[in-house]
Amino acid sequence: MMKILFLCTGNSCRSQMAEGWARALKAEAFEAYSAGVVKHGLNPLAVKAMAESGVDIAGHESNTVDELPVTEFDYVITLCGHANENCPFFPGKVRRVHAGFDDPPALAKGVASDEEALVHYRRVRDEIREYVLGLPEALESEG
């Protein structure tokens, strides 16, 4: 089965959402993992936004690539510019793909409430869902 790693800066939000969607929507198509260039911990608003859509990521842990149980991937999908620019080296036949999404915590900085912040998390959650729905076919057509 194809193995896909979703990589972001801190493995706290976007990569966690992508892994959650992939496991919920595409478990028969590939094994999904997520990691960060560094480890920031699981973002509670990401957990809440995903739960609103029926996907429970509360049990996920924030990991770096070195902490993953798998070392060989078919695809590494970077979800932010920082991860794309600082993506670690992966041996073997791995293909890297960049699919950038806005950073909900950055967008929500300075808002007055969690409810205002969730507007940003929900939008990015839904964009990531649409991206994951196109996998793995979209990856196979990219080259």
C-alpha positions in Angstrom: 0.0 0.0 0.0 1.2 3.5 -0.8 2.6 5.5 2.1 2.2 9.3 2.2 3.7 11.7 4.7 2.1 15.1 5.3 4.8 17.4 6.5 4.4 20.9 8.0 6.5 23.1 10.3 5.3 22.0 13.7 2.9 19.0 13.1 0.3 20.8 15.1 -2.4 21.8 12.7 -2.4 21.5 8.8 -0.4 18.2 8.7 -2.6 16.8 11.5 -5.7 17.8 9.6 -4.4 16.2 6.4 -3.5 12.9 8.2 -7.0 12.9 9.8 -8.8 13.4 6.5 -6.6 10.8 4.8 -7.3 8.2 7.4 -11.1 9.0 7.4 -11.6 9.3 3.6 -8.8 7.3 1.9 -7.8 4.5 4.3 -8.3 2.0 1.5 -6.0 3.9 -0.9 -2.9 4.7 1.2 -1.3 4.8 4.6 -1.2 8.4 5.9 1.3 9.8 8.4 2.1 13.4 9.5 5.2 15.0 11.0 6.8 18.4 11.5 10.2 19.8 10.8 10.0 20.6 14.5 7.4 19.6 17.2 4.9 22.1 18.4 2.2 19.9 20.0 -1.3 19.3 18.8 -3.3 22.4 18.3 -6.6 22.3 20.2 -8.5 24.4 17.7 -7.4 22.1 14.9 -8.8 19.2 17.0 -12.1 21.1 17.5 -12.4 22.0 13.8 -11.9 18.4 12.7 -14.3 17.1 15.3 -17.0 19.4 13.9 -16.6 17.5 10.7 -16.7 14.1 12.4 -13.0 13.3 12.3 -11.4 12.7 15.7 -7.7 13.6 15.8 -7.6 14.1 19.5 -5.4 11.0 19.9 -2.8 12.2 17.4 0.6 13.2 18.7 2.9 15.9 17.3 6.0 14.2 15.9 9.1 15.0 14.0 10.2 12.8 11.0 12.7 11.0 13.2 9.9 9.8 15.5 7.8 8.1 12.8 7.4 4.4 12.8 8.0 4.3 9.0 11.1 5.6 7.2 10.3 5.0 3.5 7.5 6.9 1.9 6.1 7.0 -1.7 5.2 10.7 -1.3 6.1 13.5 1.0 3.6 16.3 0.7 4.7 19.6 2.3 1.8 21.8 3.4 3.6 25.0 4.2 6.5 27.0 2.7 8.8 26.5 5.7 8.4 22.7 5.5 8.9 22.8 1.7 12.1 24.9 2.1 13.4 22.8 5.1 12.2 19.4 4.1 14.6 16.7 5.4 16.2 14.3 3.0 14.3 11.1 2.4 16.2 8.1 0.9 14.8 5.9 -1.7 12.2 6.5 -4.4 10.2 9.1 -2.5 8.6 11.9 -4.5 8.2 15.4 -2.9 5.1 17.4 -3.7 4.2 20.9 -2.3 0.6 21.7 -1.6 0.6 24.9 0.4 -2.2 25.9 2.7 -2.7 29.0 4.9 -1.6 28.8 8.5 -4.8 29.0 10.7 -2.9 30.0 13.9 -1.2 32.9 12.1 -4.5 34.0 10.5 -6.2 33.9 13.9 -3.6 35.8 15.7 -5.1 38.7 17.6 -8.8 37.6 17.3 -11.0 38.1 20.3 -12.3 34.6 20.7 -11.9 31.0 19.8 -15.1 31.2 17.8 -13.5 34.0 15.6 -10.3 31.9 15.3 -12.3 28.8 14.2 -13.4 30.6 11.1 -9.9 30.3 9.8 -9.4 26.8 11.0 -12.7 25.7 9.3 -11.7 27.2 6.0 -8.3 25.6 5.9 -9.8 22.3 7.2 -12.2 22.3 4.3 -9.5 23.2 1.7 -7.4 20.3 3.0 -10.3 17.9 2.8 -10.9 18.8 -0.9 -7.1 18.2 -1.6 -7.2 14.9 0.2 -10.3 13.8 -1.8 -8.2 14.1 -4.9 -5.5 11.8 -3.7 -3.7 9.6 -4.7 -4.8 10.2 -8.3 -3.7 13.9 -8.2 -0.2 12.7 -7.2 0.1 10.1 -9.9 -0.7 12.7 -12.6 1.9 15.1 -11.4 4.8 13.7 -13.3 
